[in-house]
Amino acid sequence: MKRSYTQYLVGILLLSFSLYQFFQREFVEFSMYLTAGLAFVVMGIIKDKLLPGYGRFLNILSWVLILMAGFLLLFLFRTDG
């Protein structure tokens, strides 16, 4: 559990910051922080093997969330100016 404690902590921080962005009406940043936070939480679940029957699905889900967060970051860089 100690190994993935950092994964959960970073995930919760990103999710809480995404709520702040939601209330500031920055919806692109909200979605980026939300997907990044969920990716960290899913990676923590994978490392702790909390759902061993869903390992393959969780790996695919984590990669999709990471790619979505990366694309949203690139979109933010492109449109911010």
C-alpha positions as CSV (number, residue, x, y, z in Angstrom):
1,M,0.0,0.0,0.0
2,K,2.8,2.4,0.7
3,R,4.1,2.2,-2.8
4,S,0.9,3.4,-4.4
5,Y,0.0,5.9,-1.6
6,T,1.7,8.6,-3.7
7,Q,-0.5,7.6,-6.7
8,Y,-3.6,8.1,-4.6
9,L,-2.4,11.4,-3.1
10,V,-1.5,12.9,-6.5
11,G,-4.7,11.7,-7.9
12,I,-6.8,13.2,-5.2
13,L,-4.9,16.5,-5.5
14,L,-5.5,16.6,-9.2
15,L,-9.2,15.8,-8.8
16,S,-9.6,18.5,-6.2
17,F,-7.9,21.0,-8.4
18,S,-10.2,19.9,-11.3
19,L,-13.2,20.9,-9.1
20,Y,-11.6,24.3,-8.5
21,Q,-11.2,24.7,-12.3
22,F,-14.9,23.7,-12.8
23,F,-16.1,26.4,-10.5
24,Q,-13.8,28.9,-12.2
25,R,-15.5,27.9,-15.5
26,E,-12.3,26.7,-17.1
27,F,-13.8,23.5,-18.6
28,V,-10.8,22.4,-20.7
29,E,-8.5,22.6,-17.8
30,F,-11.2,20.9,-15.7
31,S,-11.3,18.0,-18.1
32,M,-7.5,17.8,-18.3
33,Y,-7.0,17.6,-14.5
34,L,-9.9,15.2,-14.1
35,T,-8.5,12.7,-16.6
36,A,-5.0,13.0,-15.2
37,G,-6.3,12.5,-11.6
38,L,-8.4,9.5,-12.6
39,A,-5.3,8.1,-14.4
40,F,-3.3,8.3,-11.2
41,V,-6.1,6.7,-9.1
42,V,-6.5,3.9,-11.7
43,M,-2.7,3.3,-11.7
44,G,-2.8,3.1,-7.9
45,I,-5.6,0.5,-8.1
46,I,-3.5,-1.5,-10.6
47,K,-0.4,-1.4,-8.3
48,D,-2.3,-2.5,-5.3
49,K,-4.1,-5.3,-7.2
50,L,-7.4,-4.3,-5.7
51,L,-9.3,-5.6,-8.7
52,P,-7.3,-8.6,-10.0
53,G,-10.0,-9.8,-12.4
54,Y,-10.1,-6.4,-14.2
55,G,-6.3,-6.0,-14.7
56,R,-6.4,-5.9,-18.4
57,F,-9.4,-3.5,-18.5
58,L,-7.7,-1.2,-16.0
59,N,-4.5,-1.1,-18.0
60,I,-6.4,-0.1,-21.1
61,L,-8.4,2.5,-19.1
62,S,-5.3,4.0,-17.6
63,W,-3.6,4.3,-21.0
64,V,-6.7,5.9,-22.5
65,L,-6.9,8.4,-19.6
66,I,-3.2,9.2,-19.9
67,L,-3.5,9.8,-23.7
68,M,-6.6,11.9,-23.2
69,A,-4.8,14.1,-20.6
70,G,-1.8,14.5,-22.9
71,F,-4.1,15.5,-25.9
72,L,-5.9,18.0,-23.7
73,L,-2.6,19.5,-22.5
74,L,-1.5,19.9,-26.1
75,F,-4.9,21.4,-26.9
76,L,-4.5,23.8,-24.0
77,F,-1.0,24.9,-25.2
78,R,-2.4,25.4,-28.7
79,T,-5.4,27.5,-27.7
80,D,-3.9,29.4,-24.8
81,G,-2.6,32.7,-25.9
